[in-house]
């Protein structure tokens, strides 16, 4: 597995590179956002560890540019910025996970392996999921609506797979958080709502029928029929 670390603090970057190399990964290091973007667009990585406060281009700009260019490489944000709005912004831009410094290396390793495990499990699955005019090709990791291909990030694809596998079920925010993000749901954050809104804007609002529905006070459901009021 090939990883790209984007970190401008020399000691932190070398520490991460050494630890992840010893854990069996092929690791490359970029020390500014411009170099990171060039490397990410030029080479294939299985995952990018991305700091936010970077010279030349910050992490937000790097992530947004990758997603705007239809890159679905998983991105794990590593940053000292621990405000809720920063976490939400990262997820809105398409990050797959967000880890606040300082962190334990064992937790970082567990998060990396979890992201890669989810990506691999989807890639090797040969099933196709469909409902109404929405189809998911799980082997190629492509969503189609009315035969039109829709670009989704790795996390958005995983979220849509979960909703489709549990179609017709009302899924609480806490269940979605635990199954898709492997995290405990914090009622003070709107991370799940933001993720659902992004997914809905891509696969639902431009098409009919609308499939992703909000059940007030309960959660979300993917179904062909709108829920009763």
C-alpha positions in Angstrom: 0.0 0.0 0.0 1.3 3.4 -1.0 0.8 6.4 1.2 1.5 10.1 0.8 2.2 12.1 4.0 1.8 15.9 3.6 3.4 17.5 6.6 5.6 20.7 6.8 7.0 20.0 10.2 10.2 18.0 9.6 10.2 16.0 12.8 6.6 15.1 12.6 6.9 14.1 8.9 10.0 11.9 9.5 8.4 10.3 12.6 5.3 9.4 10.6 7.3 8.2 7.6 9.5 6.0 9.8 6.6 4.5 11.8 4.4 3.8 8.7 7.3 2.4 6.7 8.1 0.0 9.6 4.4 -0.9 9.6 4.8 -2.2 6.0 3.6 0.8 3.9 5.4 2.4 1.0 5.6 6.0 2.1 6.3 9.3 0.4 6.5 12.7 2.0 5.6 16.2 0.7 6.4 19.3 2.7 4.1 21.8 1.1 0.7 21.9 -0.5 1.8 22.6 -4.0 4.2 19.6 -4.1 1.5 17.5 -2.5 -1.0 18.3 -5.1 1.4 17.6 -7.9 2.3 14.3 -6.5 -1.3 13.3 -5.8 -2.3 14.2 -9.3 0.7 12.5 -10.9 0.9 9.2 -9.0 -1.5 6.6 -7.6 -1.8 6.5 -3.8 -3.9 4.3 -1.6 -4.3 7.0 1.0 -3.1 10.6 1.7 -2.4 11.9 5.2 -3.0 15.6 4.9 -2.1 18.4 7.3 -4.1 21.7 7.0 -1.6 24.4 7.9 0.8 24.1 4.9 2.9 26.5 2.9 2.1 27.5 -0.7 -1.3 25.7 -0.6 -3.1 24.8 2.6 -4.7 21.4 3.2 -8.2 22.7 2.4 -7.1 23.9 -1.0 -5.3 20.6 -1.7 -8.3 18.5 -0.8 -10.8 20.7 -2.7 -8.7 20.6 -5.8 -8.4 16.8 -5.7 -12.1 16.4 -5.3 -12.9 19.0 -8.0 -10.6 16.9 -10.3 -12.6 13.8 -9.6 -9.9 12.1 -7.4 -11.4 9.6 -5.0 -8.2 8.8 -3.2 -9.0 8.4 0.5 -7.8 11.4 2.6 -7.2 11.4 6.4 -6.8 14.9 7.8 -4.1 15.3 10.4 -4.2 18.6 12.2 -4.0 20.5 15.4 -7.2 22.3 14.5 -9.8 20.7 16.8 -12.9 22.9 16.4 -16.1 21.3 15.3 -16.4 23.6 12.3 -13.0 22.5 11.1 -14.0 18.8 11.2 -17.3 19.6 9.4 -15.4 21.6 6.8 -13.1 18.7 6.2 -15.9 16.2 5.7 -17.8 18.7 3.5 -14.8 18.9 1.2 -14.6 15.1 1.0 -12.2 14.0 3.7 -12.6 10.4 4.8 -11.5 10.9 8.4 -10.1 13.6 10.7 -7.6 13.1 13.4 -6.5 15.8 15.8 -2.9 16.3 16.9 -1.4 15.2 19.2 -2.5 11.6 18.6 -1.3 8.1 19.5 0.4 6.4 16.6 -1.5 3.2 17.2 -4.8 5.1 16.7 -3.5 6.6 13.5 -2.5 3.1 12.3 -5.9 1.7 13.2 -7.7 4.5 11.3 -5.5 4.0 8.2 -6.1 0.3 8.2 -9.8 0.8 8.6 -10.1 3.2 5.7 -8.0 0.8 3.5 -10.0 -2.2 4.6 -13.3 -0.5 3.6 -11.9 0.5 0.3 -10.6 -3.0 -0.4 -13.8 -4.7 0.7 -15.8 -2.6 -1.8 -13.4 -3.0 -4.6 -13.3 -6.8 -4.5 -17.1 -7.2 -4.2 -18.7 -8.1 -7.5 -22.3 -7.3 -6.6 -24.4 -4.6 -8.2 -26.9 -2.7 -6.0 -29.9 -0.9 -7.6 -33.0 0.8 -6.7 -35.3 2.7 -9.1 -32.9 4.3 -11.6 -29.9 4.3 -9.3 -27.3 1.6 -9.7 -24.0 1.0 -7.9 -21.2 -1.0 -9.5 -19.4 -2.1 -6.4 -16.5 -3.7 -8.3 -15.7 -0.5 -10.2 -17.0 1.8 -7.4 -19.2 3.8 -9.7 -22.7 5.2 -9.1 -25.1 5.7 -12.0 -28.4 7.6 -12.1 -30.4 7.3 -15.3 -27.3 5.7 -16.8 -25.3 8.9 -16.0 -22.1 8.2 -14.1 -21.8 10.2 -10.8 -18.5 11.0 -9.2 -18.4 10.2 -5.5 -15.6 10.3 -2.9 -14.7 7.0 -1.2 -16.6 8.1 1.9 -19.7 9.1 -0.1 -19.6 5.8 -1.9 -19.4 3.9 1.4 -22.3 5.9 2.8 -24.4 5.2 -0.3 -23.6 1.5 -0.1 -24.7 1.4 3.5 -28.0 3.2 2.7 -28.8 1.0 -0.2 -27.9 -2.2 1.7 -30.4 -1.1 4.4 -33.0 0.3 2.0 -36.4 0.9 3.5 -34.9 1.1 7.1 -34.8 4.3 9.1 -31.2 4.7 10.0 -30.2 6.8 13.0 -27.3 9.3 12.9 -25.5 7.3 15.5 -25.8 4.0 13.5 -24.6 5.7 10.4 -21.6 7.2 12.3 -20.6 3.9 13.8 -21.0 1.9 10.6 -19.6 4.3 8.0 -17.2 6.4 10.1 -16.4 4.0 12.9 -17.0 6.8 15.4 -19.3 7.6 18.2 -21.9 10.2 17.3 -21.7 13.6 19.0 -25.1 15.2 19.1 -23.4 18.6 19.1 -22.0 18.1 15.6 -23.8 17.9 12.2 -21.2 15.7 10.5 -23.8 13.1 9.4 -26.2 15.8 8.2 -23.5 17.4 6.1 -22.5 14.1 4.6 -26.0 13.2 3.7 -26.6 16.6 2.2 -23.5 16.3 0.0 -24.6 12.8 -1.1 -28.1 14.0 -1.8 -26.9 16.9 -3.9 -25.0 14.5 -6.1 -27.3 11.5 -6.5 -30.8 12.7 -5.6 -31.7 16.3 -6.2 -30.8 16.4 -9.9 -33.0 13.3 -10.6 -36.4 11.8 -10.0 -37.6 10.1 -8.0 -35.9 11.4 -4.9 -34.6 8.4 -2.9 -33.0 9.8 0.3 -35.5 11.0 2.8 -35.2 12.7 6.2 -37.3 11.3 9.0 -37.5 14.1 11.5 -36.1 13.3 14.9 -35.1 9.8 13.8 -32.6 9.8 10.9 -32.6 8.9 7.2 -34.0 6.3 4.9 -33.3 5.4 1.3 -36.5 4.3 -0.4 -38.4 4.8 -3.7 -41.5 6.1 -1.8 -41.4 9.3 0.3 -42.2 8.6 4.0 -45.6 9.4 5.4 -45.7 12.8 7.2 
